[in-house]
Amino acid sequence: MSPWSALGVATAGLAHLENTPPLPCQDAVGVVASSRPVLAAADGAGSSPASDVGARTVVAAMLRLATTLESQLAWLLDGHDEPSPEALHEFAELLTRHAQGSLADRAAEQSRAVRDLRCTLLLALVGSERLLWLKVGDGEIVLERAVPSDTKEGEATELVPHLSTLGERGKGEFANQTLFVDERLAFEQAQYGCEPTKALTGVALMSDGAAEKLVSLNGEQVSGQLSHWFDDLRHGRLRQRDLVRSFYSESFCRGTSGDDRSIALAARDLLKGL
């Protein structure tokens, strides 16, 4: 039985629901909570008429690819020896090219331009020793680790959650632009890396609509709400409807753009991360 629990949800933003006619949710998420947790999230470009289809296509393609390449992932993420930068680069490029190819195939099926389906991509593949992440465009990848708390001399050390983000803010050349998975994406524009899984207790991928309330603009501050969700998830208390209610709550919607909101979560017990 996997020590990990996973959950994901994508909800249409108020700005989309209030449009005439209402716009579909252009976010998509997918999670696998097996022995190897896999999380994927995509945010369709608002200017692309079928980006909701593109987001769902890319998420499904990445989950399928992770299953297909299990032997390669075991070598990269479960072995004690750190993979070389060349091996990591090659695998991250393979992931990126697969996302582009899957989008191009779906566009051809629908007799559309790839631009009509373009979307961002966040991906996390979790192994016993390492986590591999990939980021194209905006959105956030957040890790939770169990770290010793500050205690007075003579007191027992306790573990507390610490939240941090991965990658740079995913903007394009200009402040109001972002990158997308499409035929023009160069692999050098994608961000990727490996992180040790020691003390890792939670992983979250979220679209920029969700990140508006959960991560500061510079990425240096992360809302403690994520740790509450991780804790509820690892103890079997979190349901999709809980996340949906949070995303539509007055406190979450106040002062935001009303964009679609999506999140993919994976969590394990604090002691299992040591």
C-alpha positions as CSV (number, residue, x, y, z in Angstrom):
1,M,0.0,0.0,0.0
2,S,1.3,3.4,-1.0
3,P,2.2,5.8,1.9
4,W,0.9,8.6,-0.3
5,S,-2.6,10.0,-0.7
6,A,-3.5,12.2,-3.6
7,L,-6.4,14.4,-4.7
8,G,-7.0,17.0,-7.4
9,V,-9.7,19.3,-8.5
10,A,-10.3,22.0,-11.2
11,T,-13.0,24.6,-10.9
12,A,-14.3,27.3,-13.2
13,G,-13.5,30.8,-12.0
14,L,-16.3,33.3,-11.3
15,A,-15.2,35.4,-14.2
16,H,-15.8,32.4,-16.5
17,L,-19.1,31.6,-14.9
18,E,-20.3,35.2,-15.2
19,N,-19.4,35.4,-18.9
20,T,-22.2,35.4,-21.5
21,P,-22.3,32.6,-22.4
22,P,-20.4,31.0,-19.5
23,L,-16.9,29.8,-20.4
24,P,-15.8,26.2,-19.6
25,C,-13.1,25.5,-17.0
26,Q,-9.8,25.8,-18.9
27,D,-7.8,24.1,-16.1
28,A,-7.2,20.4,-15.8
29,V,-5.5,18.2,-13.1
30,G,-4.6,14.6,-12.8
31,V,-3.2,12.6,-9.9
32,V,-2.0,9.0,-9.3
33,A,-1.6,7.8,-5.8
34,S,0.2,4.5,-6.4
35,S,3.6,3.5,-5.3
36,R,4.9,6.3,-7.4
37,P,2.7,9.5,-7.0
38,V,2.3,11.4,-10.2
39,L,0.7,14.9,-10.3
40,A,0.0,17.0,-13.4
41,A,-1.8,20.3,-13.9
42,A,-2.4,22.4,-17.0
43,D,-4.0,25.9,-17.4
44,G,-5.4,26.6,-20.9
45,A,-4.6,29.9,-22.5
46,G,-7.5,32.3,-22.2
47,S,-7.0,33.5,-25.8
48,S,-7.2,30.0,-27.2
49,P,-10.7,28.8,-28.1
50,A,-10.1,25.1,-27.3
51,S,-7.6,25.4,-24.5
52,D,-9.8,23.4,-22.2
53,V,-9.4,20.4,-24.5
54,G,-5.6,21.1,-24.7
55,A,-5.3,21.2,-20.9
56,R,-7.1,17.9,-20.5
57,T,-5.1,16.3,-23.3
58,V,-1.7,17.2,-21.9
59,V,-2.6,16.1,-18.4
60,A,-3.9,12.7,-19.6
61,A,-0.8,12.3,-21.8
62,M,1.6,13.0,-19.0
63,L,-0.1,10.5,-16.6
64,R,0.0,7.8,-19.3
65,L,3.6,8.5,-20.1
66,A,4.6,8.1,-16.5
67,T,3.1,4.7,-16.5
68,T,4.8,3.7,-19.7
69,L,8.2,4.9,-18.6
70,E,8.2,3.3,-15.2
71,S,11.5,1.5,-15.6
72,Q,13.2,4.7,-16.6
73,L,11.6,6.5,-13.7
74,A,12.7,3.8,-11.2
75,W,16.3,4.3,-12.4
76,L,16.1,8.1,-12.1
77,L,14.1,8.5,-8.9
78,D,14.5,5.4,-6.8
79,G,18.3,4.6,-7.0
80,H,20.8,5.8,-4.4
81,D,23.0,7.2,-7.1
82,E,22.1,10.7,-8.3
83,P,21.4,10.8,-12.0
84,S,23.8,12.9,-14.1
85,P,22.8,16.3,-15.3
86,E,22.8,14.9,-18.9
87,A,20.4,12.1,-18.0
88,L,18.1,14.5,-16.2
89,H,18.2,16.9,-19.1
90,E,17.4,14.2,-21.6
91,F,14.4,12.9,-19.6
92,A,13.0,16.4,-19.0
93,E,13.3,17.1,-22.8
94,L,11.5,13.8,-23.5
95,L,8.6,14.9,-21.2
96,T,8.4,18.3,-22.9
97,R,8.4,16.9,-26.4
98,H,5.7,14.3,-25.5
99,A,3.5,17.1,-24.2
100,Q,4.0,19.1,-27.4
101,G,3.4,16.0,-29.6
102,S,0.2,15.0,-27.8
103,L,-1.2,18.5,-28.2
104,A,-0.2,18.5,-31.9
105,D,-2.0,15.2,-32.4
106,R,-5.2,16.4,-30.7
107,A,-5.1,19.6,-32.8
108,A,-4.8,17.5,-36.0
109,E,-7.7,15.3,-34.9
110,Q,-9.9,18.4,-34.5
111,S,-8.5,20.2,-37.7
112,R,-7.3,23.0,-35.5
113,A,-4.1,25.0,-35.2
114,V,-2.0,23.9,-32.2
115,R,-2.3,27.5,-30.9
116,D,-6.0,26.9,-30.4
117,L,-5.2,24.2,-27.7
118,R,-2.1,25.7,-26.0
119,C,-1.8,25.5,-22.2
120,T,0.7,25.6,-19.4
121,L,2.1,22.5,-17.7
122,L,3.1,21.5,-14.2
123,L,4.4,18.0,-13.5
124,A,5.7,16.2,-10.4
125,L,7.0,12.5,-10.4
126,V,7.8,11.2,-7.0
127,G,10.3,8.4,-6.3
128,S,11.7,6.9,-3.1
129,E,14.8,9.0,-3.3
130,R,14.0,11.9,-5.6
131,L,11.2,14.0,-7.0
132,L,11.4,15.2,-10.6
133,W,9.5,18.3,-11.5
134,L,8.8,20.1,-14.8
135,K,7.3,23.6,-15.3
136,V,6.2,25.3,-18.5
137,G,4.5,28.7,-17.9
138,D,2.9,30.1,-14.8
139,G,1.3,28.3,-11.8
140,E,3.1,27.1,-8.7
141,I,4.8,23.9,-7.5
142,V,5.0,23.8,-3.7
143,L,6.8,21.2,-1.5
144,E,6.1,20.6,2.2
145,R,8.9,19.2,4.4
146,A,9.0,18.1,8.0
147,V,11.7,20.1,9.8
148,P,12.7,20.4,13.5
149,S,10.9,23.2,15.3
150,D,12.8,25.7,17.4
151,T,12.6,24.4,21.0
152,K,14.1,25.5,24.3
153,E,17.0,23.5,25.8
154,G,15.8,20.3,27.4
155,E,12.5,20.2,25.4
156,A,11.8,17.4,23.0
157,T,12.3,18.3,19.3
158,E,9.1,18.4,17.3
159,L,8.6,18.3,13.6
160,V,6.7,21.2,11.9
161,P,5.8,21.7,8.2
162,H,7.9,24.0,6.0
163,L,6.5,25.1,2.7
164,S,8.6,26.3,-0.3
165,T,8.2,26.8,-4.1
166,L,10.1,25.4,-7.0
167,G,11.2,27.2,-10.1
168,E,11.1,30.8,-11.1
169,R,7.9,32.8,-11.7
170,G,6.8,31.3,-15.0
171,K,6.4,34.5,-17.1
172,G,7.5,35.0,-20.7
173,E,9.5,37.8,-22.2
174,F,7.1,40.5,-21.0
175,A,5.4,40.9,-17.6
176,N,1.9,40.2,-18.9
177,Q,2.9,37.1,-20.8
178,T,3.5,33.5,-19.9
179,L,4.8,30.4,-21.7
180,F,2.7,27.7,-23.2
181,V,3.0,24.2,-24.5
182,D,2.6,24.7,-28.2
183,E,4.6,24.3,-31.4
184,R,6.8,27.3,-30.7
185,L,8.0,26.2,-27.2
186,A,11.7,25.6,-27.1
187,F,12.9,23.1,-24.5
188,E,15.3,25.7,-23.1
189,Q,12.2,27.7,-21.9
190,A,11.0,24.8,-19.7
191,Q,12.1,24.6,-16.1
192,Y,12.9,21.3,-14.4
193,G,14.9,19.8,-11.6
194,C,15.3,17.0,-9.0
195,E,14.6,17.3,-5.3
196,P,15.5,14.8,-2.5
197,T,12.4,13.2,-1.0
198,K,13.9,12.9,2.5
199,A,11.6,14.7,4.9
200,L,9.2,15.4,2.0
201,T,5.6,15.2,3.3
202,G,3.5,17.1,0.7
203,V,3.5,18.2,-3.0
204,A,1.1,20.7,-4.5
205,L,0.7,21.9,-8.1
206,M,-1.7,24.8,-8.7
207,S,-2.8,27.1,-11.5
208,D,-2.2,30.8,-11.1
209,G,-5.9,31.3,-10.3
210,A,-5.4,29.2,-7.1
211,A,-1.9,30.6,-6.4
212,E,-3.4,34.1,-6.2
213,K,-4.5,33.4,-2.6
214,L,-1.9,30.7,-1.7
215,V,1.5,32.0,-2.9
216,S,2.9,35.5,-2.8
217,L,3.9,37.1,-6.1
218,N,7.6,36.6,-5.5
219,G,7.0,33.0,-4.4
220,E,8.7,33.5,-1.0
221,Q,5.6,33.1,1.1
222,V,3.1,30.2,1.0
223,S,-0.2,30.1,2.8
224,G,-0.4,27.8,5.8
225,Q,-3.7,26.6,4.3
226,L,-1.8,24.2,2.2
227,S,-0.4,22.4,5.3
228,H,-3.9,22.1,6.6
229,W,-5.0,20.5,3.4
230,F,-2.0,18.2,3.4
231,D,-2.8,17.1,7.0
232,D,-6.4,16.5,6.2
233,L,-5.4,14.5,3.1
234,R,-2.9,12.3,4.8
235,H,-5.5,11.5,7.5
236,G,-8.3,10.8,5.0
237,R,-10.3,13.9,5.9
238,L,-10.0,15.9,2.6
239,R,-12.5,15.5,-0.2
240,Q,-12.8,17.3,-3.6
241,R,-15.9,19.1,-2.4
242,D,-13.9,20.7,0.5
243,L,-11.5,22.2,-2.0
244,V,-14.3,23.4,-4.3
245,R,-16.0,25.1,-1.3
246,S,-12.8,26.8,-0.4
247,F,-12.2,28.0,-3.9
248,Y,-15.7,29.5,-4.1
249,S,-15.7,31.0,-0.6
250,E,-16.1,34.7,-0.1
251,S,-12.6,35.0,1.6
252,F,-10.9,33.2,-1.3
253,C,-12.7,35.1,-4.1
254,R,-12.3,38.5,-2.6
255,G,-9.7,40.7,-4.4
256,T,-8.9,38.1,-7.1
257,S,-9.2,38.0,-10.9
258,G,-11.9,35.3,-10.9
259,D,-9.8,33.0,-12.9
260,D,-10.2,29.2,-13.0
261,R,-8.7,27.5,-9.9
262,S,-7.1,24.1,-9.9
263,I,-4.9,22.1,-7.5
264,A,-3.3,18.7,-7.3
265,L,-2.1,17.5,-3.9
266,A,-0.2,14.5,-2.6
267,A,0.7,13.9,1.1
268,R,2.2,11.3,3.4
269,D,2.7,11.1,7.1
270,L,5.3,13.3,8.7
271,L,7.2,10.4,10.1
272,K,7.2,8.5,6.7
273,G,9.2,11.4,5.2
274,L,12.2,10.9,7.5
